[in-house]
Amino acid sequence: MSIENSGKVTAEHLRRDAYLYVRQSSLKQVVNNSESTQRQYALRGRAVALGWEEDRVVVIDSDQGRSGASTAGRDGFQRLVAEVSMGRAGIVLGLEVSRLARNNTDWHRLLEICALSGTLILDEDGLYDPRTFNDRLVLGMKGTMSEAELHLLGARLRGGQLAKARRGELKQPLPVGYVHDYADRIVKDPDTAVRAAVERVLDVFTATGSARQVVKTFAAEHLTFPSRIRTGPRKGELVWGPLKHWQVLNVLHNPLYAGAFCYGRRKVERTTDGRVSIRLLPRDQWDTLIEDHHEGYVTFARWETNQATLAAQAASRGLERTATAPREGPALLQGLMICGRCGRRMTIGYHLRQGREVSDYRCMTHAIQEGGRVCQRIPGPGVEQAVAALLLEELTPLAVEAALQVTGRLAARAAEADRLRSTHLQRAQHRALLLEELTPLAVEAALQVTDRLAARAAEADRLRSTHLQRAQHRADLAKRRYLAVDPDNRLVADSLEADWNAALREVAAARKDVERARIETEPVTEALRHKLAHLAGDVHRLWHDPGTPMRERKRIARLLITDITLTKGERITARVRLSGGRHHTLDLPLPLGGGKLWQTPKPVVTAIDALLEDHTDAEIADILNQRGLTSGKGLPFHRLLVRDIREDYQLTSRFDRLRDRGLLTAYELADILDVSVPTIWKWHRGGLLEGEKYNDKNACLYPHPGPNPPRVQQGVRLDRRRPAATPKRTR
């Protein structure tokens, strides 16, 4: 020990403790680089040589396996700083600066605290007093070099990784469905069940266009999905469980499944509290992307299509919404509507009308973001009906055009039809001629879809059977291990018996899933194939068939429609952009609102007006119900409802119509015949007088008797004329 160094140690320093800080960057270094650890612990002898007693040397080694790049998670370093700041440390010992800290911020903070508390610092090269300029300068340079060294080490390792990655040779953890062979090449998993599960996920997404629908399909078909354990004693083991949404997204987003090697998709960042944050980078920021690197489950073009589909669905949740995945709601044009005023995507709202869900298309962005008014709110049924009629009108010509492009069988007939297009009748013949050829193609396409559905059902059943076989194999292995154990070794025997019972429970659950799925899955019968064949020949019947799910109608609409721009003024203007480049403008009337929706249809009012000539209110209600007519609310008619309609629309009552025709009341006729009113009623019941009913209480009006009044039968006494004081009534 030099005189200069020994002179730095004073009695004040010796009255305080000496703190020895020991650290290795990783657990691997702790296990393999034991020499470095021994050298750090040997510094205890240096403290004793400087005058500290051995029991006054405090060793802090709780940061073994911790990186020195930050203080986060380094409890030992934080304890050291606390002891120095409280003046309990006379000297801090470390093998080198990098053991204490590899971050200039942490290192200079420690130097500042040591200078304030008068604490010495000792490393393998010498003893330093941070209060002196020269020692502090040397320690600052050592800290800077330590941080630079960490950067150089990282850059060197990073350069090697990038070089191997750009050659496609960097070995990385592989997703489920891929393994490394003996030469570290990426190959498909040799387990056919694993490959079939991955292929099933990709196929279902292609058919449905929704990751959530993939999860629902797997759950409905009682299918499981594999995953590999990444850490722990069971690392690398394959386990099966229910498919999760995040697993579907991992499969769809990973270009490895398209046969492409990529590096740099994720960026690892550290937060201020030392936590690791992983952020996905856009494709243009990836370091490496090598197509056709290995055998993929899908083509790269199909993978890019999947990314576009997922991106469109993700954008539907933002401010600039685009078309979402088709769902089960009754709104046919979900995700296709654009506001004609502000250009934003319109959302959907549902409400009940006469017990049925109807849709409204609303532009809500301004109202939600700024608290303003709703930009536009347009009822959906009228627009949807008009667009559906347009689609059905356009669907047949588009299908005919596609059939002409695919097959050459129509070439001769198409040329003949071109010659017949001069008149309307000839154009109709041309359409019928093409449809005659198109129907077998549509039927064939429907049967192909049916066959694909049957194949998918068979594939799902095969996956379930494979899972059952795998569970049975594990149960057999557990049984053989249990039977082979020494009966006297009860601890091992009990553990193996528990494993066997767990395997048997797994077999029972797998068998139950297979049996339940076979019961729930409807087979594709010949009757179903025949029905689909007939439906495929008629697009209109297929569209209006109650068995066609609303989701399928939406998919048909999205195949033909790019978007629809709605503008509401005195009328509704809908500009429909079709995928083929054609545009259509629909001019629609504003839908009736409020009570106008419940108004009695004009044909019903006209019918009531005509029936009042010969019938009462109750008779009119019966006649209208027999004709199948209903009120504005869709209800059947009754006497009071007919009366209300008659009064609301100010129709002339039947009484007034009969009076206009000259018919008399019973009192007026009694005065003419010089008899009492009851006599008139008796004569009418006896058939002596004709009368016309004007209400449903059998009250009548009578025609004028003229010069020949009715003759009374012999023996019938004429009642006396009623007293003149009795007031007369007109109805």
Order of alpha helices (4+ residues) and beta strands (2+ residues): alpha-alpha-beta-alpha-alpha-alpha-beta-alpha-beta-alpha-alpha-beta-beta-alpha-beta-beta-alpha-alpha-beta-beta-alpha-beta-beta-beta-beta-alpha-beta-beta-beta-alpha-beta-alpha-alpha-alpha-alpha-alpha-alpha-alpha-beta-beta-beta-alpha-alpha-alpha-alpha-alpha-alpha-beta-beta
